[in-house]
Amino acid sequence: MSSAPAAAPEPASPFPFIGGRPCLNFVATLGKRHATPLERLPDPDALARWITEAGLSAGADDTPVRVTEGDLAYARTLREALYRLVRAAMAGQAPAPADVARANEAAARPDLAPQLAEPQDEGAGPGQPLRWKAERPGPAALATVARDAVLLVGGPLLARVKKCENPECSLLFLDDSQARRRRWCSMDRCGNLAKVAGYRSRSRADSSR
């Protein structure tokens, strides 16, 4: 199996949660894949922060889960396998057997179990917040991500997965627009850049007339 590309660390970077699926948000923790990759998981603390911000923390509050160096190495390897798996499926190509095996192995591990929170008072109504339970929260969160990738690649929503049309961006996203014509990972990111570039191009054209 090929290793992840060498990447420049980006400590305490903001994570893009714009993919529309946990697995797409997870593969986005390596940015600018076609240029100088940006590693958004430079250390175990960053992975713990991603798990928490992704809503996959098994804690009773927002305290980050405990993540080891081994968990981090496993997460990066899994991330790249899932990325290649999704990209191959998008292109209608046969995936690498090693990537299929990695995804299946991760998805078969114990994942996060949803638990209803205990009512805080006698007058509490339905709709109590969920808690996640896991013996090993870090690996369980990764198993949940892997299962999401397996379901996405093997299901009908795969046809709606797109790559951002900004040539400087490598993010993947699930197009949930009504007309299925979404072009950018986010209008606040690449969509706005495209609008500005188009305006400048038109302004230059008008001034040259």
C-alpha positions in Angstrom: 0.0 0.0 0.0 1.3 3.4 -0.9 1.9 5.8 2.0 0.4 9.2 2.4 2.1 12.1 0.6 4.6 14.1 2.6 2.7 17.1 3.9 3.5 20.4 5.6 1.9 20.5 9.1 -0.8 23.1 9.8 -1.0 23.2 13.6 -4.4 24.2 15.1 -5.8 24.7 11.7 -9.6 25.0 11.2 -11.1 21.8 9.9 -13.4 22.0 6.8 -16.6 20.3 7.6 -18.3 21.0 4.3 -18.1 17.5 2.7 -21.6 16.5 3.7 -20.5 13.1 5.0 -18.2 12.1 7.9 -15.8 10.2 5.6 -15.5 13.2 3.2 -14.8 15.5 6.0 -12.2 13.1 7.3 -10.3 12.9 4.0 -10.3 16.7 3.9 -7.9 16.7 6.9 -5.2 16.5 4.2 -5.6 19.6 2.0 -4.1 20.8 -1.2 -3.4 17.2 -2.3 -2.3 18.2 -5.8 0.2 20.8 -4.7 2.1 20.9 -1.4 -0.2 18.9 0.9 -1.4 20.6 4.1 -1.5 18.1 7.0 -4.3 19.1 9.3 -3.6 16.2 11.6 0.0 16.9 12.6 -0.2 15.3 16.0 -2.5 13.2 18.2 -4.1 16.3 19.8 -5.2 17.5 16.3 -6.9 14.1 15.6 -8.6 14.3 19.0 -9.8 17.8 18.2 -11.1 16.6 14.8 -13.0 13.7 16.4 -14.6 16.1 18.9 -15.5 18.8 16.4 -16.9 16.2 14.0 -19.4 15.2 16.7 -17.8 11.7 17.1 -16.6 12.1 20.7 -17.6 9.4 23.1 -17.3 11.7 26.1 -20.2 13.1 28.0 -19.0 16.6 27.2 -16.7 18.4 24.7 -13.5 17.0 26.3 -11.4 15.7 23.4 -10.9 11.9 23.3 -7.5 10.4 24.1 -5.5 9.6 21.0 -2.1 7.9 20.9 0.6 8.2 18.3 -0.4 4.7 17.1 -4.0 5.9 16.6 -2.7 8.9 14.6 -0.6 6.7 12.3 -3.5 4.4 11.8 -5.9 7.3 11.1 -3.6 8.8 8.4 -3.2 5.4 6.7 -7.0 4.9 6.8 -7.6 8.4 5.5 -5.5 7.9 2.4 -7.1 4.5 1.7 -10.6 5.9 2.0 -9.6 8.9 -0.3 -8.3 6.5 -3.0 -11.3 4.3 -2.6 -13.7 7.2 -3.1 -11.8 8.7 -6.0 -11.6 5.3 -7.8 -15.3 4.8 -7.4 -16.0 8.3 -8.7 -13.9 7.5 -11.8 -15.6 4.2 -12.3 -12.3 2.4 -11.8 -11.6 -0.7 -9.8 -10.2 0.2 -6.4 -6.9 -1.2 -5.1 -7.5 -4.4 -3.2 -5.3 -3.1 -0.4 -7.6 -0.1 0.0 -10.7 -2.2 0.0 -9.1 -4.5 2.7 -8.1 -1.5 4.8 -11.6 0.1 4.6 -13.3 -3.2 5.4 -11.0 -4.0 8.3 -11.6 -0.6 9.8 -15.4 -0.8 9.3 -15.5 -4.2 11.0 -14.1 -2.8 14.2 -16.3 -1.8 17.1 -17.7 1.7 16.3 -19.5 4.3 18.4 -22.7 3.1 20.0 -25.5 5.7 20.4 -26.9 6.0 23.9 -29.8 8.1 25.1 -28.7 10.6 27.8 -30.3 10.3 31.2 -33.0 12.9 31.8 -31.7 15.9 33.7 -34.9 16.5 35.6 -38.4 15.0 36.0 -40.0 17.5 33.6 -37.6 16.7 30.8 -39.5 15.7 27.6 -38.5 13.5 24.6 -35.6 14.4 22.4 -32.8 14.0 25.0 -29.3 14.5 23.5 -27.4 11.4 22.4 -24.2 10.2 24.0 -21.7 8.0 22.2 -20.3 5.0 24.0 -17.1 3.1 23.1 -14.5 1.1 25.0 -11.8 2.9 22.9 -13.3 6.1 21.6 -10.5 7.1 19.2 -10.4 3.9 17.2 -14.2 3.6 17.5 -14.6 7.1 15.8 -12.4 5.9 13.0 -14.5 2.8 12.6 -17.6 4.9 12.3 -15.9 7.0 9.6 -14.8 3.9 7.7 -18.4 2.5 7.8 -19.6 5.8 6.4 -17.2 5.5 3.5 -18.1 1.9 2.8 -21.8 2.8 2.7 -21.1 5.8 0.5 -19.0 3.9 -2.0 -21.4 1.0 -2.1 -24.6 3.1 -2.3 -26.5 5.3 -4.7 -25.2 8.6 -3.2 -21.8 8.0 -4.8 -23.1 9.6 -8.0 -23.5 12.9 -6.1 -19.9 13.0 -4.8 -17.9 15.7 -6.6 -14.5 17.3 -6.5 -14.4 21.1 -6.1 -13.9 22.8 -9.5 -11.3 25.2 -8.1 -8.1 23.8 -9.5 -6.3 24.9 -6.3 -8.7 22.9 -4.1 -8.8 19.1 -3.6 -11.9 18.8 -1.4 -14.6 16.3 -2.1 -18.3 17.0 -1.3 -21.7 15.5 -1.6 -23.8 17.6 -3.9 -27.1 18.0 -2.0 -28.4 20.9 -4.2 -31.8 20.5 -5.7 -30.5 20.9 -9.3 -27.3 18.9 -8.6 -25.3 21.7 -10.2 -23.1 22.6 -7.2 -19.5 23.3 -8.4 -17.7 24.4 -5.3 -16.8 22.8 -2.0 -18.3 26.0 -0.4 -19.4 29.3 -1.7 -17.6 30.9 1.3 -14.4 29.4 0.1 -13.8 28.5 -3.5 -17.1 29.8 -4.8 -16.3 33.3 -3.6 -12.8 33.1 -5.1 -14.3 32.2 -8.4 -16.7 35.1 -8.4 -13.9 37.5 -7.6 -11.7 36.1 -10.3 -14.5 36.3 -12.8 -15.2 39.9 -11.9 -11.6 40.9 -12.3 -11.3 39.1 -15.6 -14.4 41.0 -16.9 -13.0 44.3 -15.6 -9.7 43.7 -17.4 -11.6 42.8 -20.6 -13.8 46.0 -20.4 -10.7 48.2 -19.8 -8.9 46.8 -22.8 -11.7 47.8 -25.2 
